[in-house]
């Protein structure tokens, strides 16, 4: 692989779902725009966070990258090679070097088979080791995620949620991935268990030089774990940049609103006034112009006209400094510097 190329390169990805009731005779089909022209890159060994409100398209984007959901247009390149639904060999290569960790630690495992067999199945399908070496590799993977090999014979209902999520991580590691997409993988766990799983992911990422896309609505977790962060709204990325810069000096009004909504544990600190009004528009009927303008405190007449703003560098010519999708060059909000 060319060292100058990103490990993952996503360009103008579009995912649409046919809306319920769209098959009624003599009616025009309606679609839900789940992912709406997303572009991003991930370097080898990098950790990218994706945040946003529920329903903004985070999970659909993660699944579309791995071709678990078919995308309508755009391109996904992994290690320089394009991956499309029509190229079964390219998809097989992609899934042989990538993996996903799901939100529900129980629902992602087959309740009828022991956890050791769930991991062994991945090893056999991807032919990572010979048949004789499968039991030893299963034991090795269980130890790698902090579980004892004697648990291999247990079924998911005999384990805790944290243990099941560790099994999910072990199963992801079984393919020896270069990229893992973790979709809200700690959201269903107790806070103390969340910390253990996050520390495990960070240790594995450092030890194995894994690239990690971490999808979450928990801004504090993303700030702790990720080097860069992408903020999504209605299927689009509205701000992208180094985590500390985005959190300490957000440039997009939506990012500012997300950070202002994080609860503060200091009882003496006054609550910040709400920065957003109303509800997000329906993805079946997106507003004209900037999709955020109906809720934006800085919206002007131009925001409702023309096309939605595209990502542009906050410092002209330097994408590393961050990108924002806004018609106006708003000054950075430096009042968001407290840890969420």
Steps between C-alpha positions, in 0.01 A plus 500: 500500500618851416583670830365831368151353442238492777392157621136595438377766257126574477378740232149650467327197652123498459262250666123520450225274632156470349251641751221291648186519292696602192359205305139621508366506140489834319720673757848630439770305685648677801848442635684558822839660445696321773849593380522804277833550323749411775875514433771407749835325528660283767876447521660173618490484879277809531193532722210700354189581702159555337244684714153645459139467611316169472382452142769719343639207295805398707424128514383484139826662392703239690305215345520649152879526525514122557233436233261363761259760362499573128581858408337672205795709382846608599812292553673306775870427455692274736878485465462679167259248347137593433230289664159469336200273547561350155857398579466196727876444512562857620233462769658173613840672527346790692325273750818298540678810633219686675251419774210654688414505870127546557306683769302208646747253656234228524318561173823482298569142615309185407332389826505136392874448460785527754710814478810299411320362196389852400867603485610174339243547222667828400843333494372221276306725261798732449752213510724678744644182652495130424224284646733350763604846624147642541452409872837650595427819306156531666666472841759760398233747386302456822810576705573801277168660599531415870293180514610155613496217242275287722211733405513372141234237571246746641211653312431876492221489762752357748723807472467864608450779249862608536624145444283465190640824361851367559398193300380733224840670501678161493287397202591825323870440569472147361518635143826681590349830384673821406179698561225453761172691500356515853134599488386631841683201646485620863158670497318196647752442782530631855734798539767301685495231230511766229834622635643147493391441140633839389836436666511160330432656158769763554754236604419276201511798264849593619630143511370395158509840321129470424307774328175560690179678404315559826131588457340651810263761637717531813722801441713435809589150382589627152721774641682245717548241226527668160765704323258653248124546510227539237170663601194381303163666451223362277734266315773758439830577668481861616835521681814288483834552666742423783300404809645756737452781250138407426416467869685808622417737210204364296429686175157362402187613689380139530826388660471788746144396585603138561778605737278751681244223565748282691398497869735665748560335837581832670182595696613863525532551128196646326343296224582628153198626307382255233661570163263298283128530445256252356566150372728380219320508163379174351765329285217435251449872451830683544499882513634699210849642527683418822310219675579656839361846424150447653665449843812716463528813719725662236285420194460767233297520182781346292499187719159392370595543135716308257691189590604370838847624602786259446795440728776758466822553690471728804850622408517537119727238347549302822249213537690370803378798700138393458206538263155649544184499284359848553431790262657744742841518662385505862774569753595201716298468820767471767254470789464125448833407650370303801511122477156358429 
